[in-house]
Amino acid sequence: AQSVSQHNHHVILSEAASLELGCNYSYGGTVNLFWYVQYPGQHLQLLLKYFSGDPLVKGIKGFEAEFIKSKFSFNLRKPSVQWSDTAEYFCAVNARNQGGKLIFGQGTELSVKP
Amino acid sequence: EAGVAQSPRYKIIEKRQSVAFWCNPISGHATLYWYQQILGQGPKLLIQFQNNGVVDDSQLPKDRFSAERLKGVDSTLKIQPAKLEDSAVYLCASSRTGTGEYEQYFGPGTRLTVT
């Protein structure tokens, strides 16, 4: 069965620190990859996505993610976090032969100290 | 454009009672999803509709959960009877079509507490 694993449950950083959130998935076929973010009191929204092409994708608010196929990984990065990045981050995978179904990781809660 | 609407936002019921959740997707979106998010976990797909037909309900506990999408627009998700382990946030999402390339837009969710 497909699964998605996020390495960290809770990450605490100071403003201006660099961020990297790990995401690994288990599925042998072709996938679409996503990072979603949920800010406090708000609904889930798309941060960035990878379908094909350049494995380094850029999203909103200065976030980027790199797809490494050989490692089944799609890690999220940001060079300098801000207090407003405090949120929960979810990695999700879609297997291309399974319609739109998303398999989510368990989420990483990011707290940024001002 | 208006987002995905869900109601109610919160619901508290006793076990063995029934409950229903409502979702209105973004206008023009053919595909509608219901996800269950238990505290500390990521969302898990319960059912996917394409227009008013079911595409995937493999993880829907059909002995107690049911869902419908009449006329291919609004959808309701029902639990009858509820169990304690059904306590979760129920998320509705919609997308233009049911292929993974199209972004899923999520509603605010309904937080269900079963006592």
Interface residues (C-beta under 8 A of the other chain):
Chain A: V4 N32 Y36 Q42 H43 L44 Q45 L46 K49 F51 F90 A92 N94 A95 R96 Q98 G99 G100 K101 L102 I103 F104 G105 Q106 G107
Chain B: G3 V4 T31 Y33 G40 Q41 G42 P43 K44 L45 Q48 Q50 V55 D56 L91 A93 S95 T97 G98 T99 G100 E101 Y102 E103 Q104 F106 G107 P108 G109
